[in-house]
Amino acid sequence: MEQQRRTALITGAGRNIGRAVALGLAEDGFDVVVNGSSDRMACENVAEAVRGLGAQALVAMGDVGRPEECARIAAEAVARFGGVDVLVNNAALRPAKPFLEMTEEEWDRVIAVDLDAAVRLSRLCLPGMLARGWGRIVNFTGMNAIQGYGGRAPVSVAKHGVWGLTKALAKEFGPKGITVNAISPGPIAADDEPTDPATLKYRAAAVARVPAGRQGAPAEVAAVARLLVSPGGAYVNGQMLQVNGGAET
């Protein structure tokens, strides 16, 4: 009997790392739920590329910073594919603003997207994983989760929280056939590279700390996600894998 196909839900999948993960998992035989918050055309393009690789795709637009949107995205995935076997919590905001100048609303927004969404989507997807006795959750932290950065306090707080969530869920659900890991990327090239001087200065300083002497590629990050959800990654649980060219953390 043919083995049932598995489904991966990837947030922030319209570009950059999320797009690379979606295409990589499609190559590995997963059907893909492509989530984005605003750029539907980008997500539709990713879905079309997924289908070109022989997998099925569903575009589930929605703002993962809102509880009701998380619930709807998960429900659409279940309605189309019967469940979510792999959850990749990739969507994030990374605003740069001095701590004392940030409003409470701006703080709450970053926490909602960067941390609370991972909590909510995990709670929505885990029951199905438990019922099937198999599941994979891949969270994204980043060097903010290790070092902390001035001017990005809510991002650092949220990503520290994601790392704590990863370790806690790995211990709780590991005995049930579910692994939970985190990926911490270093400077990674983007589809829309920044042009403003402040961001360019920040990026140049980050790359200068990388022994490899360059930015990483989204596909290099996606390769680690592919490992974590593959049979070869089944014994990796509760870990933060750093994809940063050897930068000190």
N, C-alpha and C positions, 0 to 999 in steps of 0.2 A: 504494500500500500504506500502511495506517495506521501512523504512527510508534509504536514501542514506548513504553509508558509508563515513566517513570523513578520510582525509589523513593528516599525520604529517610528516614534513621534519625536520630531526634532523642532525645538523652538528656535526662533531667529534663523530660519533655514533659507532665507531668501538670498543671502550673499555670504561672502567670506568663509569663516570656519563652518558655519551651519550648512552652507551650500555644499562644501567639500565633504562633510560628514554624510549628508543626504545622498550624494552621488556614490560615495564609497560604500555605504551600506546597501544601496541598490545593486551595485556590482556584486556584493556578497550574497544577494538573493533575498534581501528584505524588501517588503513593501513599505512605502514611506508616507507618513503624514507630514506635509510641509506647512509649518506655521510661520507667519509673519504678522506684524502689527499694522502695517500701512501700505507697503509696496506690493500690491497684489500681482502686478505684472512680473516682478522679479520672482515671486513665489510660483507663478504659473510657468515661468521659464524653467525653474528648477524641476517642477513636476513633469514637464515635457521631457527634460533630459533624463529624469528617472525612468520614465516610460520607454525612452529610447534604449535604456540598458536592460529592458525586459522585465522590469518590476512595475507594480501598480503604484499609483500615487493619488493622494487626496490633498487638496489645498484647504487648510482650515485656518482662515484668517482670524485674528483676535489678539487683544491686548492681555498678555499673561499677567500683567500687574493688577488685573481686576478679577476677583474671585468668580464672578458669574461667567466671565469669558473663559477662564480655565475650565470650568465645568462644561461649557458648551463645546470647547475644542475636544476634550476627552470624550464627550458623548458622540460627537461626529465621528471620531476615530473608531469607537466601538460599533456604531451603527454601520459603518462601511466595512470594517475588517474583523469585527468580532472581539477586538481587544487590542491592547498595546503591550507588546512583549519587551520592547526596548524604549526607554525614555531618556532623551538627551536634553538636559536643561542647559541650553546655550544662550538664550536671549539675555541681554544685559544692557544697562545704561552705565556710562562711565563719565559723568560730567566732572569738570574741573572747576572748583570754586572754593575760596577760603571758607573755613569752618564757620567763622563768626558772621559771614555774609550770606550763608545758605538759609533759606526759609524752612520752616517746619514742613511745609508742603513739598518742597524740593527734596528734603531728606526722606520723607515718607515714600515719595515716588520711586527713588532709587531702591530703597529696601523692598518695596512691593515687587519690583521687576527682578531684582538681582537675587533676592532671598526667598521672599514669600511665595513666588511662583513655583520655585523648586519644591517647596513644602507642599503646596496645594496639589500640584500635578503628581507628585509622588503619592499623596494620599488617594488621589483619584485612580491612579494606575496600579498601585500595589494589590488591591483586592483581586483583580484579574490575574496578575502574576502569581499570586498565592494559589488561586484556583487551578492554575495550569502547572504549578510546581516548578516554574522557570521564569526568570526575569533578569533584566539588566538595566541599571540606572547609571548614567554617566553625567556627572555634574561638571561645571566649569568654574574654576576658582580664579587662577591668575596670580601673578606675583604680588598683587595687592593682598592676597590672603596670607602671605608669608612675611612680607616686609612692612606693609603699610606705606602709604604715600601721603605726604602733606598736600592739602588741597583736594584730596579725594577721600575724605573721611567716610562718607556713607558707603562708598564702594569697598573700602577696606573692611568696614564693619560687616557688610553683607557677605563678602567673599569669605571672611573668617567664619561667618555663620554657615555658609554652604559647606565648608570643610568640616565643621562640627556635625552638621546634618549627615554628611557622607559617612563619617565614622560611626555615628549612632545607628543609622539604618543598616550599615554593613553588618554590625554585630547582631542586630535584632532579626534581620531577615536572611542572613547568610545560611542559617540552618534550614531554611525553606527553599533553597535552590535559587536564591536571588543574590546577585552581587551588586554592590554600590561602590563606585570609584569616582575619583575626581581627576581632571586634567588641568594642569596649570601651564598655560602658554606663556612664553616670553613675547618679545616684539614680533608680531606676525603681519606680513603684508596684507593690505586690504584692497578690495575692489575699487574703492574711492579713497585714494591716498590723500591725507590732509594737505592743505596748502597754507593755512594760517601760521604765522611765525612762531607763536607760542607752542602749538602742537608739534610743529616740526622740530623745535628745540628739545621738547620733551622726548620725542621719538629718537632723535639723534643721541641723546644722553643714554637712553635705554639700550640702543644698539651698541653703544661704546662699551657697555658692560658685558657684552656677549663675546666669549672667546671665539666663537665661530665667525665673528666679524660681519654678520649679515642678519637681516630679518628672516624669520621662518616663513614657509609657505603654508597656506591653509591645508593643503593635502598632507603635509607632514604631521599636522595635528590630527587630521582625520584618520591617519594610519594608526594612531594610538587608540582612538575610539573604536576602530574596526577590530583591533586586537582584543580590547576589553569585552566585546560582545561575541567574540568568536569562541569556538571550542577550546582553542589554545589559551584563551584568557580566563578560563573557568576557575582557576585557582588564585586569581588576583582579586582581592576583596578588601575594601576599606583603605585603599591606597590613594595617594596623590602623585600622579605621574607628571613630572615636569618636562615640558617640551620647550626648552629655552636656549638651546645652543651652548649650554654649560654656564650660564650666568649664575653668579653667586646669589644665594637666597638666605 
